[in-house]
Amino acid sequence: MEESAWSEVTALAAAAPYPVQLLLTDPERAAACLTALGVTTRSWLGAVVANSGGLVIDHGWLRVLGGGHDGLPEVAGDDGRLVVAFDVMGGQFAWLPAEPGARRTVHYFGPEDLEWQDLELGYGDWLDAMLAGAVPQFYAGLRWPGWEIEVAGVALDEGISAWPPPWTKEGKDLSVVSRRPIRLTELVSVQQETARQLGFL
């Protein structure tokens, strides 16, 4: 049924141990995105796309993409990857097969190592984990005292740029680096280009 998957998502969001904001979306934009993806609302991905502009999790740290919202893009393909979420540090989550013919799993490109890592979870299992309380442990190495207030003040189309960056030895402790908000697209682009230059991609 069309509503069943969304009701599961909203129930988890309501019970999450940190704030989860469900963003509104334009129905026509969401419908076009759903058609382009070729998924139904019976799936968790389809339900999120059709019923929301995205989910903003844990004071804005994680932004799960949906059907599109002011400042937040809709789920879209990028170089063969289906990008389903960003985090405030410029990390990306993409849903793709680890190898041709394999089932799709969620992969993470993190600012601390600039490499794609297969989380070996389907989209539904990944989103379930993020809503159920996995965010703090997943990002344990990327947080600093008082991050909640700082991140909450960052716009949806922005991320936090750190210098020295987290992938350097000097940038591992984010409590002592220089941090400033910049456009999220710029932050993601810089990290991707750096990874290419270093031979990680």
Solvent accessible surface area in square Angstrom, and as a share of the most:
residue,aa,sasa,rsa
1,M,177,0.79
2,E,110,0.49
3,E,101,0.45
4,S,49,0.32
5,A,3,0.02
6,W,35,0.12
7,S,61,0.40
8,E,88,0.39
9,V,0,0.00
10,T,40,0.23
11,A,62,0.48
12,L,45,0.23
13,A,10,0.08
14,A,93,0.72
15,A,82,0.63
16,A,18,0.14
17,P,93,0.59
18,Y,25,0.09
19,P,74,0.47
20,V,32,0.18
21,Q,105,0.47
22,L,70,0.35
23,L,9,0.05
24,L,151,0.75
25,T,32,0.18
26,D,77,0.40
27,P,104,0.65
28,E,142,0.64
29,R,91,0.33
30,A,2,0.02
31,A,57,0.44
32,A,65,0.50
33,C,11,0.07
34,L,33,0.17
35,T,112,0.65
36,A,90,0.70
37,L,38,0.19
38,G,65,0.63
39,V,35,0.20
40,T,65,0.38
41,T,15,0.09
42,R,160,0.59
43,S,45,0.29
44,W,42,0.15
45,L,4,0.02
46,G,0,0.00
47,A,0,0.00
48,V,0,0.00
49,V,0,0.00
50,A,32,0.25
51,N,54,0.28
52,S,1,0.00
53,G,0,0.00
54,G,0,0.00
55,L,0,0.00
56,V,12,0.07
57,I,0,0.00
58,D,5,0.03
59,H,71,0.32
60,G,9,0.08
61,W,0,0.00
62,L,0,0.00
63,R,1,0.00
64,V,0,0.00
65,L,3,0.01
66,G,0,0.00
67,G,0,0.00
68,G,1,0.01
69,H,51,0.23
70,D,123,0.64
71,G,38,0.36
72,L,3,0.01
73,P,61,0.38
74,E,53,0.24
75,V,3,0.02
76,A,50,0.39
77,G,59,0.56
78,D,67,0.35
79,D,108,0.56
80,G,67,0.64
81,R,52,0.19
82,L,23,0.12
83,V,10,0.06
84,V,0,0.00
85,A,0,0.00
86,F,27,0.11
87,D,0,0.00
88,V,0,0.00
89,M,2,0.01
90,G,0,0.00
91,G,0,0.00
92,Q,5,0.02
93,F,0,0.00
94,A,0,0.00
95,W,50,0.17
96,L,31,0.15
97,P,44,0.28
98,A,65,0.51
99,E,113,0.51
100,P,134,0.84
101,G,88,0.85
102,A,41,0.32
103,R,159,0.58
104,R,94,0.34
105,T,10,0.06
106,V,0,0.00
107,H,14,0.06
108,Y,8,0.03
109,F,0,0.00
110,G,2,0.02
111,P,1,0.01
112,E,64,0.29
113,D,61,0.32
114,L,0,0.00
115,E,82,0.37
116,W,53,0.19
117,Q,102,0.45
118,D,47,0.25
119,L,31,0.16
120,E,127,0.57
121,L,62,0.31
122,G,13,0.12
123,Y,9,0.04
124,G,25,0.24
125,D,90,0.46
126,W,0,0.00
127,L,0,0.00
128,D,55,0.29
129,A,32,0.24
130,M,7,0.03
131,L,0,0.00
132,A,61,0.47
133,G,28,0.27
134,A,33,0.26
135,V,0,0.00
136,P,59,0.37
137,Q,154,0.68
138,F,68,0.29
139,Y,2,0.01
140,A,74,0.58
141,G,63,0.61
142,L,7,0.03
143,R,45,0.17
144,W,11,0.04
145,P,116,0.73
146,G,44,0.42
147,W,25,0.09
148,E,64,0.29
149,I,147,0.75
150,E,59,0.26
151,V,1,0.00
152,A,67,0.52
153,G,68,0.65
154,V,18,0.10
155,A,50,0.39
156,L,41,0.20
157,D,42,0.22
158,E,46,0.21
159,G,0,0.00
160,I,1,0.01
161,S,25,0.16
162,A,9,0.07
163,W,181,0.63
164,P,43,0.27
165,P,19,0.12
166,P,8,0.05
167,W,84,0.29
168,T,26,0.15
169,K,176,0.74
170,E,118,0.53
171,G,0,0.00
172,K,108,0.46
173,D,75,0.39
174,L,3,0.02
175,S,51,0.33
176,V,112,0.64
177,V,15,0.09
178,S,73,0.47
179,R,71,0.26
180,R,142,0.52
181,P,74,0.47
182,I,17,0.09
183,R,141,0.52
184,L,9,0.05
185,T,108,0.63
186,E,86,0.39
187,L,10,0.05
188,V,20,0.12
189,S,65,0.42
190,V,83,0.48
191,Q,14,0.06
192,Q,18,0.08
193,E,79,0.36
194,T,26,0.15
195,A,0,0.00
196,R,116,0.42
197,Q,138,0.61
198,L,84,0.42
199,G,59,0.57
200,F,91,0.38
201,L,81,0.40
